[in-house]
Structure formats: structure tokens, C-alpha cells
Amino acid sequence: MSAHPDLAGGRLTIDLGALVANYKLLAKHAHPAKCGAVVKANAYGCGIEQAVPALADAGCETFFVALVEEGIRVRKAAPEARCFVLNGLFSGAEKVIHERGLVPVLNTLIQVERWAAFAKANGAPLPCALQMDSGMRRVGMSPADIERVANQSHLRDHLDIQLFMTHFACADDIGHPKTDVQQEIFEQASTLFPDVPRSAANSAADLQASGLSYDLVRAGVALYGGEALNDVPSPMQPVAILEGRIMQITSGDAGDSVGYGGTETLTRKSRIAYVSVGYADGYLRSSSHMGVPLRAVTQPAVAHFKGHTLKGIGRISMDMCGFDVTDVPEDQISEGDWIELFGTNVAIDDVARAAGTIGYELLTGLGHRYTRTYLESES
Ligand SMILES: *Cc1c(COP(=O)(O)O)cnc(C)c1O
């Protein structure tokens, strides 16, 4: 669903050229490992139907999704590509996964047993990945269960194991000791499957350039222009550009309070531009200026207009939010103009920080009321 350009309060531009450039940079970091793309949650909000063909054209042969239904969309968008389903094998999902040519990531012994039994009944080994928990205590099998799979021929003989994988808890933190510990546990266990390709790296691990890439990288957020590593400048290009349309420019005097709760008091005679984008569009209320309970920082999200950085003012409402435009000359800004909320001038991760969250959450929460425009990749 995408609103008519004249009617929408916000417009979202997805730059597929930037997506492809980011993919190529991540693939270069991964080399000689291959670079796969994680396209769960509708390609981090950017659109599976558009992102997947662009990435496949750029040479991406392997995709990862969370859910089967996302995988079905990937297979339609790139029929030649391989697609792993990260969130495992729910009971009852075997048939559709098989029929749609998807590859389940088996995260528990129960899932391994179920997939092996299904394959046996089917008469041939079926493709899968095995995931081990090497210390994150999230999903995946324990090293002991991995050993059981390796040593039990009634299981292993029915599995075409295409990938042995794990996931790092602290890869965003360069040189974190937990990564070394996990790496050692992973490498040790992987000797049980000498011929199976290995995969452990997300975007952050790929960008760390420290031998974490193994055979296949699972690049996610960095493809979409998000920051993967903490405390280092991101080399990625912005992919999602969000603009809000000015619905009204209002003014107030020093001492006036602004917005719900009257949480912000003007310190000077001000003009405020309201744009027609709010928290119902995924522009988080927690990035409001002042007085949102449970958030320690009081710097609001900023926006951009014709070279001016605009400070958010008052609370973000469901369908609108305000920016201080007092310093923009009156003849340069008017109702109907577009203000950049994030993209090329305002980094999405800076807006996320103002909200006390991460770029991932803003991307995956991108609203459904925007006009969506896709800039095609040149390559
Ligand atoms: C989401 C996910 C990724 C991608 O992580 P990014 O930090 O977005 O690069 C990789 N592997 C697994 C298992 C994931 O769930």
C-alpha cells in the first residue's frame, strides 16, 4: 500500500543504487567468503520485492529470512537464489518449506528429528542449515546436541547440511572478548562437519575484518545503510530517505508551551513547522523533545531543510510532529514543502539514538502511509 503522491503526508525514497553499492562493499569485506543478504522483516522495511532482485542482479546468491512467508516472497523475486528460513521449522511447516524450495535453519534437536523424518518419508535427504548456540543463549543447538546430530546416522543420513552456523552476541563491539570465546567454540564444533560451509558473521562481524567471515556472511542492517559497528563512522550509504510534508507553520511567543502535555516552553518568539508524519508512521514518539518518561536524554531528533538543521519541538503526535523553523527565513519555507526526517542529511541512526533505540527499529517500523519511490540501481 502506497499513498498517492499528492495525498501522502510523508514520502519514502528507497535508493536501490545505494543498496547495491552497500552490498558490493560488504561483499568486498567478506571476500573470499560469499556475501548473503538478510532480507527478513520485508528487507528491513525497504521491500523484499524490490530489494531482492536488485541484490540478486548484483551477484547475491543466498538470502536469509525469519519466516516462511517472507521466504516465499524471496523465491518469487529471485527464483534462482537459495533462501534460508532463520526462525526454524515449526511443526506443520515441513511440506510448504519443501514445496517452496526453502531451506530451514534447524535450531533444536526436535527440529532436526522432524526434518530428518520428513526427508526419510520423502525418500531423499533434504537441504537444511544447522545452527549452534555458541554462547549467546538465544537460539540454536547446544554443542552437545550438535554432536548428537553429527554422530547419529539415522539423523545425519537424511540431511543435506548446507550450512553450519552460529550468531555472535557482541560483534558490534570491535574486539569484544565474548566474540573470541564464541569463535573458538564454533570452530571446535565445526570440525564435526568438515565438508560443510560455515557462517557466523552479521554486518558487524563482516565489517570488523577479523577472520569472522568464514564461508558465507549474513549481511543485514549495513545493506540498508544502518550503522553496524559501535563507535566507528559507518562506511555505508543511506538507502531509506524519509521526508515529511509541512501541513502548517505556526508561531508562538516566549513562554508559550507547545504540544501534548505542554512539555516544552518556548524560550523565544518562534515559528514551528508541523509535518504530516507521526508515531503512527513509525516516527517514534520517544524521540520527542523533553519530557518523555523513561528516556534519559533530552536531545530531540533533528530534521533537515535547505541547509538548516531543524530541532524537533514538543511531543511527536500520532499523525504529525513539529520542528523549530524560526531560523529559516520566512520566504524560504512554506506549507507544502518537504522536510527530511532522515536520509542523506540526517543519519537514521542519529534519529534512532534520540529515541533511545537503534536504526534497525526505525527501518523495520517504517510506516505504510508513505508514498514509496524506488530509485533504480544503475548496474
Ligand atoms: C538478523 C540476523 C543477521 C543480520 O544481522 P545484521 O546485524 O542486521 O547484519 C544475521 N544473522 C542472523 C541469525 C540474524 O538473525
PDBQT file of the ligand as one rigid body, heavy atoms in Angstrom, charges set to zero:
ROOT
HETATM    1  C1  LIG A 401      19.234 -10.574  11.567  1.00  0.00    +0.000 C 
HETATM    2  C2  LIG A 401      20.330 -11.558  11.508  1.00  0.00    +0.000 A 
HETATM    3  C3  LIG A 401      21.510 -11.260  10.808  1.00  0.00    +0.000 A 
HETATM    4  C4  LIG A 401      21.796  -9.903  10.224  1.00  0.00    +0.000 C 
HETATM    5  O1  LIG A 401      22.255  -9.061  11.229  1.00  0.00    +0.000 OA
HETATM    6  P1  LIG A 401      22.658  -7.531  10.961  1.00  0.00    +0.000 P 
HETATM    7  O2  LIG A 401      23.167  -7.066  12.251  1.00  0.00    +0.000 OA
HETATM    8  O3  LIG A 401      21.411  -6.842  10.549  1.00  0.00    +0.000 OA
HETATM    9  O4  LIG A 401      23.681  -7.545   9.882  1.00  0.00    +0.000 OA
HETATM   10  C5  LIG A 401      22.455 -12.265  10.692  1.00  0.00    +0.000 A 
HETATM   11  N1  LIG A 401      22.249 -13.489  11.236  1.00  0.00    +0.000 NA
HETATM   12  C6  LIG A 401      21.141 -13.784  11.947  1.00  0.00    +0.000 A 
HETATM   13  C7  LIG A 401      20.995 -15.135  12.530  1.00  0.00    +0.000 C 
HETATM   14  C8  LIG A 401      20.151 -12.838  12.107  1.00  0.00    +0.000 A 
HETATM   15  O5  LIG A 401      19.060 -13.127  12.824  1.00  0.00    +0.000 OA
ENDROOT
TORSDOF 0
